[in-house]
């Protein structure tokens, strides 16, 4: 049809005539990326996801989760100081060698200190034991006088007898043991034989009489007992 005037007006009127002539309604396209009803994302118009696209997206998500888990694990691992020094410093091997040498020096000093402490404690115990033994040795003559007075009947009763008993009991608390048994086998480590006499029905040397009591403290013999020994006839 011949037309006059504006070209755009002619095209618009022509499209309207074609639409009315065909009996079709105008098409309205909604290009919004989010569905206003469901709130879900829309695929681009006319662009359906290709086969395998969903699986690729799932794989990408799983890879992302795996990487996140791996990063979380690595962040939670504590790296030893030696390894961190070795990784962070160019001279890591030299640093490790110096650290090992310092550690050996520390262990050696610790061992020396432990040995020194044990030696001091042992020397202290020996010094205390020797002090007790010195006191006990100084009181042995007093005990001999107590025994002599008891044999003569001077300590049968009275306050001096009670004092002598208290003294002997107090010395027992410090480990003092009297050696005055008779009828036992002669032992040269704790007995000093002054007299030997033949005895009847004697198979081994036996202590028949104690002339002076002996004393010991623990395994240490302070003084051997002076005895008369009965020997086999």
C-alpha atoms as an extended CHARMM CRD file, in Angstrom:
* protein
*
       233  EXT
         1         1  UNK       CA              0.0000000000        0.0000000000        0.0000000000  PROA      1               0.0000000000
         2         2  UNK       CA              1.3470000000        3.3850000000       -0.7890000000  PROA      2               0.0000000000
         3         3  UNK       CA              1.9810000000        5.4890000000        2.2650000000  PROA      3               0.0000000000
         4         4  UNK       CA              2.7460000000        8.9930000000        3.1000000000  PROA      4               0.0000000000
         5         5  UNK       CA              4.3970000000       10.5260000000        6.1000000000  PROA      5               0.0000000000
         6         6  UNK       CA              6.5120000000        8.9960000000        8.8740000000  PROA      6               0.0000000000
         7         7  UNK       CA              8.1120000000        5.5920000000        8.2680000000  PROA      7               0.0000000000
         8         8  UNK       CA              7.7870000000        4.4770000000       11.9240000000  PROA      8               0.0000000000
         9         9  UNK       CA              4.0800000000        5.2480000000       12.0190000000  PROA      9               0.0000000000
        10        10  UNK       CA              3.6570000000        3.2340000000        8.8730000000  PROA      10              0.0000000000
        11        11  UNK       CA              5.5020000000        0.2240000000       10.3110000000  PROA      11              0.0000000000
        12        12  UNK       CA              3.5180000000        0.3860000000       13.5490000000  PROA      12              0.0000000000
        13        13  UNK       CA              0.2040000000        0.5340000000       11.7900000000  PROA      13              0.0000000000
        14        14  UNK       CA              1.2930000000       -2.2700000000        9.5240000000  PROA      14              0.0000000000
        15        15  UNK       CA              2.2270000000       -4.5220000000       12.4360000000  PROA      15              0.0000000000
        16        16  UNK       CA             -1.0500000000       -3.7530000000       14.1500000000  PROA      16              0.0000000000
        17        17  UNK       CA             -2.9540000000       -4.6020000000       10.9740000000  PROA      17              0.0000000000
        18        18  UNK       CA             -1.0310000000       -7.8600000000       10.6190000000  PROA      18              0.0000000000
        19        19  UNK       CA             -1.7400000000       -8.7770000000       14.2360000000  PROA      19              0.0000000000
        20        20  UNK       CA             -5.4020000000       -7.9840000000       13.9010000000  PROA      20              0.0000000000
        21        21  UNK       CA             -5.5780000000       -9.7730000000       10.5880000000  PROA      21              0.0000000000
        22        22  UNK       CA             -3.9270000000      -12.9160000000       12.0290000000  PROA      22              0.0000000000
        23        23  UNK       CA             -6.1130000000      -12.9000000000       15.1520000000  PROA      23              0.0000000000
        24        24  UNK       CA             -3.1100000000      -13.2890000000       17.5640000000  PROA      24              0.0000000000
        25        25  UNK       CA             -2.5210000000      -11.4090000000       20.8100000000  PROA      25              0.0000000000
        26        26  UNK       CA              0.7950000000       -9.6160000000       21.4740000000  PROA      26              0.0000000000
        27        27  UNK       CA              3.4400000000      -11.6860000000       23.2770000000  PROA      27              0.0000000000
        28        28  UNK       CA              4.8590000000      -10.2610000000       26.5360000000  PROA      28              0.0000000000
        29        29  UNK       CA              8.1940000000      -11.7240000000       27.6690000000  PROA      29              0.0000000000
        30        30  UNK       CA              9.2330000000      -11.6470000000       31.3500000000  PROA      30              0.0000000000
        31        31  UNK       CA             13.0310000000      -11.4470000000       31.4580000000  PROA      31              0.0000000000
        32        32  UNK       CA             13.3250000000      -11.2860000000       35.2560000000  PROA      32              0.0000000000
        33        33  UNK       CA             15.9240000000      -13.7390000000       36.5910000000  PROA      33              0.0000000000
        34        34  UNK       CA             14.0450000000      -14.4800000000       39.8520000000  PROA      34              0.0000000000
        35        35  UNK       CA             10.5070000000      -15.8660000000       39.8390000000  PROA      35              0.0000000000
        36        36  UNK       CA              8.3700000000      -13.3860000000       41.8460000000  PROA      36              0.0000000000
        37        37  UNK       CA              6.0640000000      -16.2290000000       43.0040000000  PROA      37              0.0000000000
        38        38  UNK       CA              8.4650000000      -19.0190000000       44.0340000000  PROA      38              0.0000000000
        39        39  UNK       CA             11.5680000000      -16.9010000000       44.6170000000  PROA      39              0.0000000000
        40        40  UNK       CA             13.7300000000      -19.4140000000       42.6590000000  PROA      40              0.0000000000
        41        41  UNK       CA             16.2440000000      -18.5030000000       40.0110000000  PROA      41              0.0000000000
        42        42  UNK       CA             15.1780000000      -18.8180000000       36.4130000000  PROA      42              0.0000000000
        43        43  UNK       CA             17.1870000000      -20.1710000000       33.5070000000  PROA      43              0.0000000000
        44        44  UNK       CA             17.8150000000      -17.7410000000       30.7010000000  PROA      44              0.0000000000
        45        45  UNK       CA             15.0080000000      -17.7150000000       28.1370000000  PROA      45              0.0000000000
        46        46  UNK       CA             15.4290000000      -20.2840000000       25.4860000000  PROA      46              0.0000000000
        47        47  UNK       CA             18.5860000000      -21.6020000000       27.0960000000  PROA      47              0.0000000000
        48        48  UNK       CA             17.9240000000      -24.9350000000       28.7330000000  PROA      48              0.0000000000
        49        49  UNK       CA             20.7330000000      -26.4970000000       30.6450000000  PROA      49              0.0000000000
        50        50  UNK       CA             22.7530000000      -28.7710000000       28.5050000000  PROA      50              0.0000000000
        51        51  UNK       CA             22.8810000000      -32.4720000000       29.2920000000  PROA      51              0.0000000000
        52        52  UNK       CA             25.3540000000      -33.0660000000       32.0970000000  PROA      52              0.0000000000
        53        53  UNK       CA             25.3250000000      -29.4140000000       33.2260000000  PROA      53              0.0000000000
        54        54  UNK       CA             23.6070000000      -30.3420000000       36.4930000000  PROA      54              0.0000000000
        55        55  UNK       CA             26.1400000000      -33.0670000000       37.1860000000  PROA      55              0.0000000000
        56        56  UNK       CA             28.9840000000      -30.6510000000       36.4620000000  PROA      56              0.0000000000
        57        57  UNK       CA             27.4850000000      -28.1070000000       38.8600000000  PROA      57              0.0000000000
        58        58  UNK       CA             27.1310000000      -30.8150000000       41.5320000000  PROA      58              0.0000000000
        59        59  UNK       CA             30.7060000000      -31.8900000000       40.9610000000  PROA      59              0.0000000000
        60        60  UNK       CA             31.8460000000      -28.2850000000       41.3010000000  PROA      60              0.0000000000
        61        61  UNK       CA             29.9210000000      -27.9760000000       44.5560000000  PROA      61              0.0000000000
        62        62  UNK       CA             31.4170000000      -31.2140000000       45.8880000000  PROA      62              0.0000000000
        63        63  UNK       CA             34.9060000000      -30.0950000000       44.8770000000  PROA      63              0.0000000000
        64        64  UNK       CA             34.3290000000      -26.8250000000       46.6850000000  PROA      64              0.0000000000
        65        65  UNK       CA             33.2170000000      -28.6700000000       49.8180000000  PROA      65              0.0000000000
        66        66  UNK       CA             36.2450000000      -30.9780000000       49.6400000000  PROA      66              0.0000000000
        67        67  UNK       CA             38.6110000000      -28.0360000000       49.2770000000  PROA      67              0.0000000000
        68        68  UNK       CA             36.9450000000      -26.2740000000       52.1810000000  PROA      68              0.0000000000
        69        69  UNK       CA             37.2750000000      -29.3910000000       54.3620000000  PROA      69              0.0000000000
        70        70  UNK       CA             40.9210000000      -29.8330000000       53.3810000000  PROA      70              0.0000000000
        71        71  UNK       CA             41.6640000000      -26.1950000000       54.1820000000  PROA      71              0.0000000000
        72        72  UNK       CA             39.9350000000      -26.5230000000       57.5340000000  PROA      72              0.0000000000
        73        73  UNK       CA             41.9810000000      -29.6420000000       58.3910000000  PROA      73              0.0000000000
        74        74  UNK       CA             45.2430000000      -27.9750000000       57.3810000000  PROA      74              0.0000000000
        75        75  UNK       CA             44.4220000000      -24.9120000000       59.4550000000  PROA      75              0.0000000000
        76        76  UNK       CA             43.7720000000      -27.1270000000       62.4890000000  PROA      76              0.0000000000
        77        77  UNK       CA             47.1070000000      -28.9970000000       62.2540000000  PROA      77              0.0000000000
        78        78  UNK       CA             49.8500000000      -27.7130000000       64.5540000000  PROA      78              0.0000000000
        79        79  UNK       CA             53.2050000000      -27.5740000000       62.8320000000  PROA      79              0.0000000000
        80        80  UNK       CA             56.1840000000      -28.3320000000       65.1470000000  PROA      80              0.0000000000
        81        81  UNK       CA             58.5030000000      -25.4430000000       65.8150000000  PROA      81              0.0000000000
        82        82  UNK       CA             61.4640000000      -27.2100000000       64.2310000000  PROA      82              0.0000000000
        83        83  UNK       CA             59.5560000000      -27.8420000000       60.9950000000  PROA      83              0.0000000000
        84        84  UNK       CA             58.2370000000      -24.2910000000       60.8760000000  PROA      84              0.0000000000
        85        85  UNK       CA             61.7600000000      -22.9620000000       61.3260000000  PROA      85              0.0000000000
        86        86  UNK       CA             63.0460000000      -25.2990000000       58.6700000000  PROA      86              0.0000000000
        87        87  UNK       CA             60.3170000000      -24.2030000000       56.2270000000  PROA      87              0.0000000000
        88        88  UNK       CA             60.4240000000      -20.5130000000       57.0600000000  PROA      88              0.0000000000
        89        89  UNK       CA             64.1810000000      -19.9580000000       57.1590000000  PROA      89              0.0000000000
        90        90  UNK       CA             66.6040000000      -20.7450000000       54.3180000000  PROA      90              0.0000000000
        91        91  UNK       CA             69.0840000000      -22.1880000000       56.8090000000  PROA      91              0.0000000000
        92        92  UNK       CA             66.5950000000      -24.6070000000       58.3690000000  PROA      92              0.0000000000
        93        93  UNK       CA             69.0560000000      -27.5080000000       58.6030000000  PROA      93              0.0000000000
        94        94  UNK       CA             71.5740000000      -25.3620000000       60.4620000000  PROA      94              0.0000000000
        95        95  UNK       CA             68.8370000000      -24.1890000000       62.8140000000  PROA      95              0.0000000000
        96        96  UNK       CA             67.7860000000      -27.7770000000       63.5020000000  PROA      96              0.0000000000
        97        97  UNK       CA             71.3660000000      -28.7880000000       64.2360000000  PROA      97              0.0000000000
        98        98  UNK       CA             71.7900000000      -25.8910000000       66.6520000000  PROA      98              0.0000000000
        99        99  UNK       CA             68.4570000000      -26.6990000000       68.3280000000  PROA      99              0.0000000000
       100       100  UNK       CA             69.4920000000      -30.3560000000       68.6980000000  PROA      100             0.0000000000
       101       101  UNK       CA             72.8210000000      -29.3130000000       70.2240000000  PROA      101             0.0000000000
       102       102  UNK       CA             71.0990000000      -26.9870000000       72.6880000000  PROA      102             0.0000000000
       103       103  UNK       CA             68.6460000000      -29.7370000000       73.5840000000  PROA      103             0.0000000000
       104       104  UNK       CA             71.5040000000      -32.1710000000       74.2590000000  PROA      104             0.0000000000
       105       105  UNK       CA             73.2270000000      -29.5690000000       76.4340000000  PROA      105             0.0000000000
       106       106  UNK       CA             70.0100000000      -29.0630000000       78.3800000000  PROA      106             0.0000000000
       107       107  UNK       CA             69.5650000000      -32.8050000000       78.8930000000  PROA      107             0.0000000000
       108       108  UNK       CA             73.1810000000      -33.1330000000       80.0280000000  PROA      108             0.0000000000
       109       109  UNK       CA             72.7690000000      -30.2830000000       82.5230000000  PROA      109             0.0000000000
       110       110  UNK       CA             69.5680000000      -31.8190000000       83.7960000000  PROA      110             0.0000000000
       111       111  UNK       CA             71.2660000000      -35.1990000000       84.2960000000  PROA      111             0.0000000000
       112       112  UNK       CA             74.1660000000      -33.5310000000       86.1050000000  PROA      112             0.0000000000
       113       113  UNK       CA             71.7460000000      -31.6830000000       88.3780000000  PROA      113             0.0000000000
       114       114  UNK       CA             69.8380000000      -34.8870000000       89.1900000000  PROA      114             0.0000000000
       115       115  UNK       CA             73.0860000000      -36.7130000000       89.9990000000  PROA      115             0.0000000000
       116       116  UNK       CA             74.2510000000      -33.7910000000       92.1300000000  PROA      116             0.0000000000
       117       117  UNK       CA             71.0010000000      -33.7360000000       94.0640000000  PROA      117             0.0000000000
       118       118  UNK       CA             71.1580000000      -37.4940000000       94.6790000000  PROA      118             0.0000000000
       119       119  UNK       CA             74.7620000000      -37.2240000000       95.8050000000  PROA      119             0.0000000000
       120       120  UNK       CA             73.9190000000      -34.3750000000       98.1970000000  PROA      120             0.0000000000
       121       121  UNK       CA             70.9960000000      -36.3060000000       99.6720000000  PROA      121             0.0000000000
       122       122  UNK       CA             73.1580000000      -39.4180000000      100.0630000000  PROA      122             0.0000000000
       123       123  UNK       CA             75.9590000000      -37.4390000000      101.7250000000  PROA      123             0.0000000000
       124       124  UNK       CA             73.4480000000      -35.7950000000      104.0120000000  PROA      124             0.0000000000
       125       125  UNK       CA             72.0240000000      -39.1650000000      105.0370000000  PROA      125             0.0000000000
       126       126  UNK       CA             75.5330000000      -40.5370000000      105.6610000000  PROA      126             0.0000000000
       127       127  UNK       CA             76.4440000000      -37.4660000000      107.7000000000  PROA      127             0.0000000000
       128       128  UNK       CA             73.3270000000      -37.8670000000      109.8390000000  PROA      128             0.0000000000
       129       129  UNK       CA             74.0490000000      -41.5580000000      110.3530000000  PROA      129             0.0000000000
       130       130  UNK       CA             77.6410000000      -40.8530000000      111.3470000000  PROA      130             0.0000000000
       131       131  UNK       CA             76.4580000000      -38.2090000000      113.8200000000  PROA      131             0.0000000000
       132       132  UNK       CA             74.0990000000      -40.7130000000      115.4550000000  PROA      132             0.0000000000
       133       133  UNK       CA             76.8530000000      -43.3480000000      115.5810000000  PROA      133             0.0000000000
       134       134  UNK       CA             79.2210000000      -40.8460000000      117.1930000000  PROA      134             0.0000000000
       135       135  UNK       CA             76.6730000000      -40.1280000000      119.9360000000  PROA      135             0.0000000000
       136       136  UNK       CA             76.0160000000      -43.8380000000      120.4880000000  PROA      136             0.0000000000
       137       137  UNK       CA             79.7370000000      -44.6120000000      120.7340000000  PROA      137             0.0000000000
       138       138  UNK       CA             80.1560000000      -41.8690000000      123.3150000000  PROA      138             0.0000000000
       139       139  UNK       CA             77.3760000000      -43.4290000000      125.4490000000  PROA      139             0.0000000000
       140       140  UNK       CA             78.6930000000      -47.0100000000      125.3530000000  PROA      140             0.0000000000
       141       141  UNK       CA             80.8240000000      -46.5410000000      128.5040000000  PROA      141             0.0000000000
       142       142  UNK       CA             77.7400000000      -45.2300000000      130.3210000000  PROA      142             0.0000000000
       143       143  UNK       CA             75.8520000000      -48.3550000000      129.2860000000  PROA      143             0.0000000000
       144       144  UNK       CA             78.7260000000      -50.4870000000      130.5600000000  PROA      144             0.0000000000
       145       145  UNK       CA             78.4360000000      -48.7800000000      133.9580000000  PROA      145             0.0000000000
       146       146  UNK       CA             74.6850000000      -49.3760000000      133.9330000000  PROA      146             0.0000000000
       147       147  UNK       CA             75.2530000000      -53.0800000000      133.2410000000  PROA      147             0.0000000000
       148       148  UNK       CA             77.8520000000      -53.3380000000      136.0070000000  PROA      148             0.0000000000
       149       149  UNK       CA             75.5220000000      -51.6350000000      138.4900000000  PROA      149             0.0000000000
       150       150  UNK       CA             72.6770000000      -53.9440000000      137.4760000000  PROA      150             0.0000000000
       151       151  UNK       CA             74.8560000000      -57.0540000000      137.9560000000  PROA      151             0.0000000000
       152       152  UNK       CA             75.8320000000      -55.8710000000      141.4240000000  PROA      152             0.0000000000
       153       153  UNK       CA             72.2130000000      -55.2870000000      142.3740000000  PROA      153             0.0000000000
       154       154  UNK       CA             72.4000000000      -51.5080000000      142.5290000000  PROA      154             0.0000000000
       155       155  UNK       CA             69.6240000000      -50.9740000000      139.9460000000  PROA      155             0.0000000000
       156       156  UNK       CA             67.0510000000      -53.4310000000      141.1430000000  PROA      156             0.0000000000
       157       157  UNK       CA             64.7520000000      -50.6730000000      142.3300000000  PROA      157             0.0000000000
       158       158  UNK       CA             64.6870000000      -46.9250000000      142.7770000000  PROA      158             0.0000000000
       159       159  UNK       CA             64.8250000000      -43.8210000000      140.6160000000  PROA      159             0.0000000000
       160       160  UNK       CA             68.2070000000      -44.6800000000      139.0850000000  PROA      160             0.0000000000
       161       161  UNK       CA             66.8280000000      -47.9580000000      137.7770000000  PROA      161             0.0000000000
       162       162  UNK       CA             64.0030000000      -46.0460000000      136.0470000000  PROA      162             0.0000000000
       163       163  UNK       CA             66.4870000000      -43.5720000000      134.5720000000  PROA      163             0.0000000000
       164       164  UNK       CA             68.6780000000      -46.3880000000      133.2310000000  PROA      164             0.0000000000
       165       165  UNK       CA             65.6710000000      -48.0680000000      131.6480000000  PROA      165             0.0000000000
       166       166  UNK       CA             64.5790000000      -44.8080000000      129.9860000000  PROA      166             0.0000000000
       167       167  UNK       CA             68.0950000000      -44.2560000000      128.6380000000  PROA      167             0.0000000000
       168       168  UNK       CA             68.2690000000      -47.7290000000      127.1290000000  PROA      168             0.0000000000
       169       169  UNK       CA             64.8110000000      -47.3780000000      125.5480000000  PROA      169             0.0000000000
       170       170  UNK       CA             65.6980000000      -43.9610000000      124.1080000000  PROA      170             0.0000000000
       171       171  UNK       CA             68.8550000000      -45.3620000000      122.5030000000  PROA      171             0.0000000000
       172       172  UNK       CA             66.8560000000      -48.2200000000      120.9950000000  PROA      172             0.0000000000
       173       173  UNK       CA             64.8140000000      -45.6720000000      119.0380000000  PROA      173             0.0000000000
       174       174  UNK       CA             68.0610000000      -44.6570000000      117.3000000000  PROA      174             0.0000000000
       175       175  UNK       CA             68.6970000000      -48.2470000000      116.1950000000  PROA      175             0.0000000000
       176       176  UNK       CA             70.9890000000      -49.3660000000      118.9950000000  PROA      176             0.0000000000
       177       177  UNK       CA             70.9010000000      -53.1480000000      119.4480000000  PROA      177             0.0000000000
       178       178  UNK       CA             72.6340000000      -55.0280000000      122.2770000000  PROA      178             0.0000000000
       179       179  UNK       CA             74.7160000000      -58.1410000000      121.4950000000  PROA      179             0.0000000000
       180       180  UNK       CA             74.5450000000      -60.3160000000      124.6140000000  PROA      180             0.0000000000
       181       181  UNK       CA             73.0290000000      -63.6380000000      123.5830000000  PROA      181             0.0000000000
       182       182  UNK       CA             74.4960000000      -66.9030000000      124.8570000000  PROA      182             0.0000000000
       183       183  UNK       CA             74.1770000000      -70.3800000000      123.4090000000  PROA      183             0.0000000000
       184       184  UNK       CA             74.5030000000      -69.0810000000      119.8320000000  PROA      184             0.0000000000
       185       185  UNK       CA             77.1550000000      -69.9710000000      117.3200000000  PROA      185             0.0000000000
       186       186  UNK       CA             80.3280000000      -67.9470000000      117.5630000000  PROA      186             0.0000000000
       187       187  UNK       CA             80.4420000000      -65.2270000000      114.8860000000  PROA      187             0.0000000000
       188       188  UNK       CA             83.7900000000      -63.4450000000      114.5800000000  PROA      188             0.0000000000
       189       189  UNK       CA             82.0620000000      -60.4000000000      113.0090000000  PROA      189             0.0000000000
       190       190  UNK       CA             80.1600000000      -59.6250000000      116.2140000000  PROA      190             0.0000000000
       191       191  UNK       CA             82.0160000000      -61.6370000000      118.8580000000  PROA      191             0.0000000000
       192       192  UNK       CA             85.4690000000      -61.2580000000      120.3550000000  PROA      192             0.0000000000
       193       193  UNK       CA             86.6620000000      -64.5250000000      121.9340000000  PROA      193             0.0000000000
       194       194  UNK       CA             88.6740000000      -63.9100000000      125.0780000000  PROA      194             0.0000000000
       195       195  UNK       CA             88.6190000000      -67.4540000000      126.4710000000  PROA      195             0.0000000000
       196       196  UNK       CA             88.0720000000      -70.8560000000      124.8470000000  PROA      196             0.0000000000
       197       197  UNK       CA             86.9000000000      -73.8120000000      126.8920000000  PROA      197             0.0000000000
       198       198  UNK       CA             86.1180000000      -77.3380000000      125.7720000000  PROA      198             0.0000000000
       199       199  UNK       CA             82.4980000000      -78.1800000000      126.1530000000  PROA      199             0.0000000000
       200       200  UNK       CA             80.4430000000      -81.3280000000      126.2550000000  PROA      200             0.0000000000
       201       201  UNK       CA             78.1260000000      -82.1840000000      123.4150000000  PROA      201             0.0000000000
       202       202  UNK       CA             79.4490000000      -79.2280000000      121.4390000000  PROA      202             0.0000000000
       203       203  UNK       CA             79.7400000000      -79.6330000000      117.6680000000  PROA      203             0.0000000000
       204       204  UNK       CA             80.5830000000      -76.0300000000      116.7260000000  PROA      204             0.0000000000
       205       205  UNK       CA             82.1040000000      -73.0910000000      118.5710000000  PROA      205             0.0000000000
       206       206  UNK       CA             79.3890000000      -71.6890000000      120.7990000000  PROA      206             0.0000000000
       207       207  UNK       CA             79.1500000000      -68.5930000000      122.9930000000  PROA      207             0.0000000000
       208       208  UNK       CA             78.8930000000      -69.8570000000      126.5600000000  PROA      208             0.0000000000
       209       209  UNK       CA             79.2470000000      -66.5500000000      128.4800000000  PROA      209             0.0000000000
       210       210  UNK       CA             79.2460000000      -62.8160000000      127.6600000000  PROA      210             0.0000000000
       211       211  UNK       CA             81.8730000000      -60.8180000000      129.5620000000  PROA      211             0.0000000000
       212       212  UNK       CA             80.9960000000      -57.4630000000      128.0190000000  PROA      212             0.0000000000
       213       213  UNK       CA             78.0090000000      -56.7180000000      125.8450000000  PROA      213             0.0000000000
       214       214  UNK       CA             78.4740000000      -55.6220000000      122.2740000000  PROA      214             0.0000000000
       215       215  UNK       CA             76.3700000000      -53.1430000000      120.3110000000  PROA      215             0.0000000000
       216       216  UNK       CA             75.4000000000      -52.5200000000      116.7110000000  PROA      216             0.0000000000
       217       217  UNK       CA             73.3400000000      -49.9510000000      114.8720000000  PROA      217             0.0000000000
       218       218  UNK       CA             71.6290000000      -51.3900000000      111.8500000000  PROA      218             0.0000000000
       219       219  UNK       CA             74.2320000000      -53.4050000000      109.9430000000  PROA      219             0.0000000000
       220       220  UNK       CA             77.1390000000      -51.5060000000      111.4670000000  PROA      220             0.0000000000
       221       221  UNK       CA             78.8410000000      -53.1550000000      114.4600000000  PROA      221             0.0000000000
       222       222  UNK       CA             79.7790000000      -50.4850000000      116.9690000000  PROA      222             0.0000000000
       223       223  UNK       CA             81.5560000000      -52.8420000000      119.2920000000  PROA      223             0.0000000000
       224       224  UNK       CA             81.9960000000      -56.6240000000      119.3000000000  PROA      224             0.0000000000
       225       225  UNK       CA             80.8740000000      -58.5550000000      122.3600000000  PROA      225             0.0000000000
       226       226  UNK       CA             83.6290000000      -60.0430000000      124.5130000000  PROA      226             0.0000000000
       227       227  UNK       CA             82.7110000000      -63.6700000000      125.1300000000  PROA      227             0.0000000000
       228       228  UNK       CA             83.8650000000      -67.0470000000      126.3610000000  PROA      228             0.0000000000
       229       229  UNK       CA             83.6200000000      -69.6810000000      123.6260000000  PROA      229             0.0000000000
       230       230  UNK       CA             82.9380000000      -73.3440000000      124.1760000000  PROA      230             0.0000000000
       231       231  UNK       CA             84.6860000000      -75.4750000000      121.5900000000  PROA      231             0.0000000000
       232       232  UNK       CA             84.2390000000      -79.1900000000      120.7750000000  PROA      232             0.0000000000
       233       233  UNK       CA             86.3060000000      -81.4160000000      123.0120000000  PROA      233             0.0000000000
